[in-house]
Amino acid sequence: APNATGARMPIDLVADGVVSRSVRDTAVFLGAADRGRRNPALPPLGLVEGPARRRLRVGLLLESPTGAAVDADTRETVTAVAELLAKQGHEVSDAVTGVGTRFVDDFLDYWGLLAFTVVTGGRLLHGRTFDPHRLDGLTHGLADHYRRALARTPVFLHRLRRVAATHAELFTRHDVLLSPVLAHSPPEIGWLAPTVPIEQLTARLLDYVAFTPLANVAGAPAVALPAGATAGGLPVGVHLEGTVGDERTLLELAYAIEADRPWRRIRD
């Protein structure tokens, strides 16, 4: 679903959705959203009620666009899901994003631009009660980063806008991308606290949130599934990413993974 605030930015990274306990619940939400306010430029979605019979070309992505290393628990979970999909009859092959080594720098510059907009224009967006001094250190640190990157704005925006075309070309070879959601298993509380010095915190975030920025920039649909766990019981997510407008394929494949590799529920 479109987000009004994100749509006003040069590149819209934001989409409204739900966090659910089952693929069915997410499918019901998206089906209702499609009925109530669908985008006529995209194929109709309707209610997706289960896996499809068709077999897909699944691109396995274990090398992060940010260059972050994937830890053993995460790699094991994603590999196990890839093997499951191959047993289900899907064609699984390695995928390469093709976005280039500058992607992470460009994304960080743009993230800084967003923070700068909040710091300097928060009152226009949120009213006179907005107090920029109450923003956390990460937001101020990113805004300072953008002040230093200001002259690069036309260049990094141009490169990021080209990501959508690169992403679309990737889906001429694959129907779906399978990757980790995050590069490593959940860290201890405080590891990503806004009180951590900005340089250290930024590095930690880029090492952690290492796969999802590609879908954000390309405006592509994606779904995260808690398909594995560490030895200590912490969840490990896998990420299915599709081409623009193809939520149906993602939901159908998510149903199939959930059926053969069910995840723990809160009551469990």
N, C-alpha and C positions, 0 to 999 in steps of 0.2 A: 504494500500500500504506500502511496506517496506521502512524504513528510513535508509539510509546508515550509518549515524552517530550512531543511536541506535543499529544497527546490530553489531557494533564493541564492544559493551559493554557486560559485563557478562550476564545481563538480559536486553532484549530490551523492554523498556517501551514506545517507540515512534511509532506512525503511522501517516502517512500523509492522510489528508482527506479534507473535505470542510465544511464550515458553510453555510447553505442554508435557504431559507424562507419556503420551503415545502419539504415534504417527496419525492415528485416526483423529485425534483432537485437533492437530494442526491442519489436517485435510478439511475438517468441518469448518474451521475458521476461514481458511483460504477460499473454500467454496462459497461461504456466505459473503465474504468480501467481494468475490467475483460477481455474485448476483447483485449486490447492492451498489457497487461502484466500479465497474470493470473498465479497463483501458481498451477502447475499440481498436487501437493499433496492434494489440497482441491477441493471440489465439484465446478463445474462451477456455476456462479451466473446468468449471463445474465441480461436482463432488467426486473426488477420487476415493474409491472404497476398497482398494486392494492392489496387489501386484499385477503386472501385466504379463502376458505370455511372451512378448517380443524380447529378443536378446539384444543387448546393447554393447557398444564399444566403450569400455571403461578405461580412462586414462589414469594411471597410478602416479601420483605426484608426491614424492618423499623428499625432494630437494626444495627448500623454501625459497620463494622469491626474494626474501630478505637475507638469505645466506645463513640463517640460524640453523644450528645443529638440532636434529631430532633425537630425543632421548630413547633409550632402549624400550621402555614400556610403551611409549607412543608408537614407535616403529613396529613393534610386535603386534599391537592391536590393529593398526591399519593394514599390515601385511596379512593378518588372519582374515580380515574382512575381504581383502582382495582375493584370497584363496577361496573364500566362501562364494563370492560372486562368480569365480571361474567354475566352481562346481555346479552352480546354478545354470551354467551355459553361456555366460557372458564372456566376451572377448576382452581380456585385460592386458594392457600394454603400458609401457612407461610413457609418461608425458613430460614435456618441457614447456614452460610457460612462455618463453621468448620475450619477456618484458625488458630484459637487459639489466645491467648492474646498477644503473642509476635509479631504478624504481624506488628503492628504499629511501634514498636521499630526497627524491621528488615528493614521496609520500610524507616524509617528515617535514619538509618545507610547507606542504599544503596543510598538514595537521597544525603547524605553527600559525598559518594564516587564519585558520578557523579559531584558534585560541586568541589571536590578536583581535579578531572581530568581536569576540565575546568581551574581552577586556576593554576595548575602546568604544564599542557600540552597544554594550549590554543594556544601557538605559533605553536606547531606541527600541530594542527587541523586547525588553521585559518591564519597562516602566521606571519611574523615578525612584522607586524603592530599591532598585538594583544597586548593590554596593560592590564594586570590583575588588575592594580590599579584602573581601571575604572569600574570594576565589582561592583555590588551593595552589600550592607551589608548582605543580605540574602545569597548570594552565598559564600561570605567569611565566614559567620557564619556557614553555613553547612559544608564547607571545614574544619573548625576548629573542628566541631563535629566529622567528620570522623577521623581526626588525633587522637582523643581520643578513637575512636572505632576501630582503625586499627587492633588490635589483634583479634577482633571478626569477621574479614572479612570471613574466611572460613565457620564459623558457620552460619552467617546470610545469606550468599549466598546459602548455602545448604538448609536452611529452605525456602527461597524464591523460589528456584527452585522446591521445593515440592508443592508449591501452585498450579501449573498447574494441577497436579494430583488430588489434593483436589477439585479444581474447576471442573474438568471433572467429578468427582464422583457426584458432586452436580447436574449435568445435566442428571444423570440417573433417578432422581426423578422429574425434572422440564425441560420443553422445553425452558423457558425464565425466567429470573429474572426481577422483577419490583421493583425499589427502587427510592429514591430521587437521583438527580444528586449531590446536595450539602445539607449539613445538616441544613442549615438555609437560609433564604431569603437574597438577596444581601445587604451587609453592606454599610455604608456610605463611600464615597470616602476618602481614607486615612487610613481606618481601616487595610488594608493589605499593606500599603506603605513600601517600602524597608528601610525607615528611622526608622521604629518602632524597638525597641531593639530586638535582635535576639531571645532571649528566649520567649518573649511575642509574636513575630510574628510567630514563629514556632508553639506555642500553638494555636494561632488563625487559622492558616492554617490547622492544624490537626482537629480542630473543624468544619471547613468549608468544606474542600475537604475530605469528610469522606467515600464516597462510591466508587468513581472511581478508587482508587489505586488497588483494587482487579482485575479489568479487565486489568489494565496496566501490572501487574505482571504476570497474567495468559496468556496474549497475546490474550485475547478474544475480539470479536466484541461487540460494544455497540453503542446505539444511544440515544441522549438527545433530549427531546421534551418539548417545553414551554407550557405545558398543563394546567397551572394554573396561578394565580396572587394573590398577597397580596391585602389587602384592599386599599393600596395606589397605586396599579397598577403596582408594580414591578413583573417581571416574576418569576414563580416557575417552575423548571424543573423536569420531571420524566425521569428515566434512564431505558432503556431496555437493558439487557445484554444476550448474547447467548453463545453457545458453539463454539469452534474454527471452522471457516469455514461456519458458519450458518447465514451469513448476510441476506439471503433471508427471514428467519422467522422473523427477527427483522423488516425488511422493510415492510413485509406484515402486521404485527401487528401495526406498526407505521401508515400505511395508514388507518387502521380501527379506531385508536384513533383519528387521524386528522379529519376523516369524521364525527365522532360523537361528538367530542369535539374540534372544530376548534379554533386555537389560533389567537391572534391579529396580524395583519400585520402592517408594518410601516405606511402605508397609513391610517390605522384606528386611 
